[in-house]
Amino acid sequence: MKLLAVKVLAALVLLLAGFVLPAAANDYSYANRPLIAFPHAQGDVVHVSPFPMSKRAAAVWAADSCWRECTTLCGQRMAACVSSHEADACRPHLQACDLSCQKQCRTRGGPALNLTD
């Protein structure tokens, strides 16, 4: 009986810590809420997310959005190029476009991408 009480108490402490520790991090704020675009017939409708994020999560969200948009444009350019040229002739342009997306969309430090030009 005593062992069961200790196990229940330990489980409650862990559960409470799971709720309290992230809130005590002080990294979440309403200033870090991303913009979310919902597709609509007359154009995208942009709303602010009601959920706060940490600064790091907001940076990842922004980088992911940038990466998706940039690579979509690269794919469209590749499709247009392939329709009039061979795929092998278009591949260097696609690689250059991907490299520019990496340079444009990274939010933190990383390898020196300018050396690869």
N, C-alpha and C positions, 0 to 999 in steps of 0.2 A: 504494500500500500504506500509506503514511504517512497519507494523507488518510482512509482507511478506519479506521485505528486511532484517529484523532482523533474521527471521528464516533461510533464505538462508545464511546469514553471519555465523550464529551459525553452520549450517551444514557444511560449508566450513572449519571452524576452527576445527571441530571434525574430518573431513576427513583428513585435513593436520596433525593434531596431531596423527592420526592413522598411518601415514606414517613416521613421524619424530621421535616419541618417541621410537619405537623399534630400529631404527638405532642409536639413541643416547645412547642406553644401553651399547655399547662397549663390549658386551659379544660375539658377532658374529665374527668369524675370519675364514680365510681359513685353519688355522691349525686344526680346528675341523671338518674336512670333513670325513665322514665315508667311509670305503671300501665297495663296493657293488659287490656281486658275481652274475654273470649272467650264468645260466646253458647253457652248450654247449655240443655237441656230444663228443668232445675230452677232456672234463673236464671243470670245471668252469672257466670263464673269469672274472678276478677281475679288477674293475675300481674304481677310486676315484670319489666320488660324486662332481658335480660342484657347489653344493649349500652349503654355509657355515652354521654352526650350532652354537648354544651357547654351553658352556661347559656342562651344565646340559643336554641338548638334546643329545649331543654326548655320555655322560655317560649312558643315558637311552637306546640309540641305541646299545651301546656295551653290556649292561647287557641283553637286549632282545635277541641279537644274541647269547650270551653265554647260556642263558636259553633255547632257542630253540634247540641248538646243544646238550646240555647236556640231556634234556628230550627226545630227539630223541634216543640218545644212551641208555637211561634207558628203553624206550619202546622196542627197539630191544632186549635188554637183557631179558626183561620180556617175549617177544614173544618166544625167544629161551628156556627160562625156562619152560614156559607153554607147549611147545611141548614135553617135557620129564617128567614133574612133574605136580601135581595138582596146580591149581591157588592159593589155600590157602597156599601151601608150598612156592610159589614164592612171595607172597605179602610182607613179611618182607624185602626181598631183594630190591623190588621196592621202598618201603618206605625209606630204607637206601640210595638208589640211589638218590631219590628226595631230601632228606636232604643234601646230599653232593652237589647237584646242587644249593640248596639255599645258602650254605656256599661259594661255589666257585663263584657264579654269582652276588652276591649282591655287589653294588658299594658304598653304604653308610652304616652308622650304622643302627642297628636294634636290635632285641632281641638277647639275648645271646644264640646262637644255640649250642654252645659247651656244654652247661649244659644238653641238651636233649639226649646226646649220652648214 
